[in-house]
Amino acid sequence: MTKRHTALIIPARISEPVRVETIETDQRTLQGLVGGDLETVSRGNWHVYLNAEGVISQLPANLRAAQLMYDCGLDLAGVARGTAVILGHGGHGEDADVPEHLIRLAEEFFDTRLIA
């Protein structure tokens, strides 16, 4: 059974919009979004998926994700490369919907309304 959750997706390219959408949270879908193998960084009740080889592959820096994570107490400067996918923590280490407080922070930070 495939699980679907609401994710905050922050592309590295400024020309691409930050968005909230419901996605399948299987490994294949997440790898497709970040463009390769997954690296997970956790904080509080959420985690962010990044491309594990983003630095080595010289993917573009994701300044928006790095700044949002910095505002949440997590310094990803230099590590946040390519698209970032943020989800919440569920039971037993599973993914869950991105916490509302992160959506509100992203809306404030990016000065836009994000709707799933």
C-alpha positions as CSV (number, residue, x, y, z in Angstrom):
1,M,0.0,0.0,0.0
2,T,1.5,3.3,-1.1
3,K,1.3,6.2,1.5
4,R,0.6,9.7,0.5
5,H,1.5,12.8,2.6
6,T,1.6,16.5,2.3
7,A,5.1,17.7,1.6
8,L,6.8,21.1,1.4
9,I,8.9,21.1,-1.8
10,I,11.6,23.7,-2.3
11,P,13.3,23.6,-5.6
12,A,16.9,25.1,-5.8
13,R,16.1,27.2,-8.9
14,I,14.5,30.5,-7.8
15,S,12.5,30.5,-11.0
16,E,10.6,27.4,-9.8
17,P,7.9,28.0,-7.1
18,V,8.0,26.6,-3.6
19,R,5.0,24.4,-3.3
20,V,2.9,22.2,-1.0
21,E,1.6,19.1,-2.6
22,T,0.4,15.6,-1.7
23,I,3.0,13.0,-2.8
24,E,3.6,9.3,-2.6
25,T,6.3,9.0,0.0
26,D,8.0,5.8,-1.4
27,Q,11.7,5.8,-2.1
28,R,11.3,6.0,-5.9
29,T,9.1,9.1,-5.7
30,L,11.4,10.9,-3.2
31,Q,14.5,10.0,-5.3
32,G,12.8,11.4,-8.3
33,L,12.0,14.7,-6.6
34,V,15.6,15.2,-5.2
35,G,17.2,13.8,-8.4
36,G,19.2,10.9,-6.8
37,D,20.0,9.0,-3.7
38,L,18.4,10.3,-0.5
39,E,20.0,12.0,2.5
40,T,17.7,12.8,5.4
41,V,18.3,15.5,8.0
42,S,15.9,15.4,11.0
43,R,14.9,18.1,13.5
44,G,12.1,18.2,16.0
45,N,8.9,16.8,14.4
46,W,10.1,17.0,10.8
47,H,12.8,16.0,8.4
48,V,14.1,17.1,5.1
49,Y,15.1,14.9,2.2
50,L,18.1,16.1,0.0
51,N,20.2,14.6,-2.7
52,A,22.9,12.6,-0.9
53,E,25.4,13.5,-3.7
54,G,24.3,17.1,-4.2
55,V,27.7,18.6,-3.2
56,I,29.7,16.1,-5.2
57,S,27.4,16.4,-8.2
58,Q,27.6,20.2,-8.0
59,L,23.9,20.6,-7.9
60,P,22.8,24.2,-7.5
61,A,22.7,25.5,-3.9
62,N,19.2,25.6,-2.5
63,L,19.4,29.0,-0.8
64,R,15.7,29.1,0.1
65,A,15.7,25.7,1.8
66,A,19.0,26.6,3.6
67,Q,17.5,29.9,4.9
68,L,14.2,28.3,6.0
69,M,16.1,25.5,7.8
70,Y,18.4,28.1,9.4
71,D,15.4,29.9,10.8
72,C,14.3,26.5,12.3
73,G,17.7,26.1,14.0
74,L,19.4,23.8,11.4
75,D,22.4,25.1,9.5
76,L,22.4,23.4,6.0
77,A,24.5,26.1,4.3
78,G,26.7,24.4,1.8
79,V,24.8,21.1,2.1
80,A,21.3,22.0,0.8
81,R,21.8,21.4,-2.9
82,G,19.1,20.6,-5.4
83,T,15.4,20.2,-4.5
84,A,14.5,19.8,-0.8
85,V,11.5,17.8,0.3
86,I,10.2,18.4,3.8
87,L,7.9,16.0,5.6
88,G,6.8,15.3,9.2
89,H,7.7,12.4,11.4
90,G,5.1,9.6,11.8
91,G,5.1,6.6,14.1
92,H,7.8,4.0,13.8
93,G,10.1,6.3,11.7
94,E,7.5,6.7,8.9
95,D,6.9,9.9,7.0
96,A,3.9,12.1,7.9
97,D,2.4,15.4,6.6
98,V,4.7,18.4,6.9
99,P,3.9,20.2,10.1
100,E,1.6,23.3,9.7
101,H,4.1,25.5,11.5
102,L,6.7,24.9,8.7
103,I,4.1,25.7,6.0
104,R,3.2,29.0,7.8
105,L,6.9,29.8,8.2
106,A,7.6,29.2,4.5
107,E,4.6,31.3,3.5
108,E,5.9,34.2,5.6
109,F,9.5,33.7,4.5
110,F,8.6,33.4,0.8
111,D,5.8,35.9,0.9
112,T,3.3,33.6,-0.8
113,R,0.3,31.4,0.1
114,L,1.1,27.7,-0.2
115,I,-1.9,25.4,-0.6
116,A,-1.9,21.7,-0.7
